[in-house]
């Protein structure tokens, strides 16, 4: 796991935790809801967090991948330009 992925995962977790707490405060203080709505809210937050995390991990990060043939071609053409 790269540092970029770790930073994203920690940021996502903190953001979703704050969002969950704000939702619980709103449901507890201002909006009268049934107890099962608190459970549904928690499940929704967990599912969204997991879905975004899995999507981010499956996204191809091509910044570290270099095609060896293309790299060799770039070196050869750079020598000719000099």
C-alpha positions in Angstrom: 0.0 0.0 0.0 1.5 3.3 -1.0 1.5 6.4 1.1 -1.0 8.0 -1.3 -3.5 5.1 -0.8 -3.0 5.2 3.0 -3.6 9.0 3.1 -6.8 8.5 1.0 -8.1 5.7 3.2 -7.4 7.6 6.5 -8.9 10.8 5.1 -12.0 8.9 3.9 -12.4 7.1 7.2 -12.1 10.4 9.2 -14.5 12.2 6.8 -17.1 9.4 7.0 -16.8 9.2 10.8 -17.5 13.0 11.1 -20.4 12.6 8.7 -21.8 9.7 10.7 -21.5 11.7 14.0 -23.2 14.8 12.4 -26.1 12.5 11.2 -26.4 11.0 14.7 -26.5 14.5 16.2 -29.2 15.6 13.8 -31.3 12.5 14.4 -30.8 12.7 18.1 -31.4 16.4 18.7 -33.6 17.8 16.0 -35.3 15.0 14.0 -37.3 12.4 15.9 -36.6 9.0 14.3 -37.1 5.4 15.2 -34.2 3.5 16.7 -33.9 1.4 13.5 -33.1 4.5 11.5 -29.9 4.9 13.6 -28.9 1.4 12.6 -29.8 2.0 8.9 -27.7 5.3 9.0 -24.7 3.4 10.4 -25.1 0.7 7.7 -25.3 3.3 4.9 -22.2 5.1 6.1 -20.2 1.8 6.4 -21.4 0.6 2.9 -20.5 3.9 1.3 -17.1 4.0 3.0 -16.3 0.4 1.9 -17.6 1.1 -1.7 -15.4 4.2 -2.1 -12.4 2.5 -0.6 -12.7 -0.6 -2.9 -13.3 1.7 -5.9 -10.2 3.7 -5.1 -8.1 0.5 -4.6 -9.3 -1.0 -7.9 -8.6 2.2 -9.9 -5.4 1.7 -11.8 -2.6 4.0 -10.8 -0.4 4.1 -13.8 2.1 6.7 -12.5 4.5 4.0 -11.4 4.2 1.8 -14.4 6.5 2.4 -17.3 6.5 0.4 -20.5 10.1 -0.8 -21.1 9.9 -0.6 -24.9 8.6 2.9 -24.8 11.3 3.9 -22.3 14.0 2.4 -24.6 12.5 4.3 -27.6 12.5 7.6 -25.6 16.2 7.1 -24.7 17.1 6.4 -28.4 15.2 9.3 -29.8 16.7 11.6 -27.1 20.2 10.7 -28.2 19.4 11.5 -31.8 18.0 14.9 -31.0 21.3 15.9 -29.3 
